[in-house]
Amino acid sequence: MKKLPLLFLFCIISIVSIAQNNGTKVVLLGTGTPNPDPERSGPSLAIIVNNHSYVVDCGPGVVRRAAAAAKKDMPSLNSEGLTRLFITHLHSDHVGGYSDFMFSPAVTGRMEALEVYGPKGIAKMTRDIQSAYKEDLDIRIKGLERGIPEAYRVHVHEIKEGIVYQDSNVVVKAFKVSHGSWANAFGYRFETKDKVIVVSGDCTYSESVVANAKDCDILIHEVYSMEGLAKRDEHWKKYHATFHTSTGQLAEIANKTKPKLLVLTHQLPFGMSKESLLKELQDRYKGAVVYGNDLDTF
């Protein structure tokens, strides 16, 4: 058999490499909660398509976690790639890194405006942050740095249910979820050429998640331990049952939607072990489940 020319082999390898890089990926940038766990940044994840990034939520630490992911062969999460942000709701742990996401990439390489999609109230929050940092902005843009004004601009889109964004890589659909007393809390469904990815945001059991996650490739969902919550006082039992999803409820959701992969994030074990929380879920749901950690990639 004749040996293939080296140039031909190189072309094949390059094509395969490009195809792999262009496939849709999910990177967990933060899997934490308001609890200050040094191993878990605030809630955030990125969907990568054709070397473009689409970030959901911006908890504390998000920009540095993005930089860490960029070093792990995710170049679209460098500063210049942080241009699309989708917010599920305005709880502090989900937007605690918003000012960092607005300004740090502008200082370190972003060349265009930031496009932000989120619930009612995100426009006022954006204006308030910009007002608080007015002196900083003036010095960075008009001072010796000569910052690029466009990089510091933020275009805010307050969303309703339905398609909120689309380009050649992705169609993004927002749907309301039940998150306690929040009037506007959303989940997102991302449809790319090769994947359907659903992000619950924070919520208790929500039929809207079931409707949007049917037969999806990846369902990324928050969860708490039923056994752990049972040991807490009545105040916290009532709060978490109203605002968040138990292992039993998530098993019901997963059994109805049958995702190819269920990824747990924003985990609240309440003193129980990772293994114990997983057992609670897997006793009721037999599909593929991953207990997500920061910088996990799927």
Secondary structure by P-SEA (a helix, b strand, c coil): cccccaaaaaaaaaaaaaaaaacbbbbbcccccccccccccccbbbbbcccbbbbcccccaaaaaaaaaaaacccccccccccbbbbccccccccccccccccccccccccbbbbbbbccaaaaaaaaaaaaaaaaaaaaacccccccccccbbbbbbcccccccccccbbbbbbbbbcccccccbbbbbbcccbbbbbbccccccaaaaaaaccccbbbbbbbbaaaaaaccaaaaaaaaaccccaaaaaaaaaaccccbbbbcccccccccaaaaaaaaaaccccccccccccccc
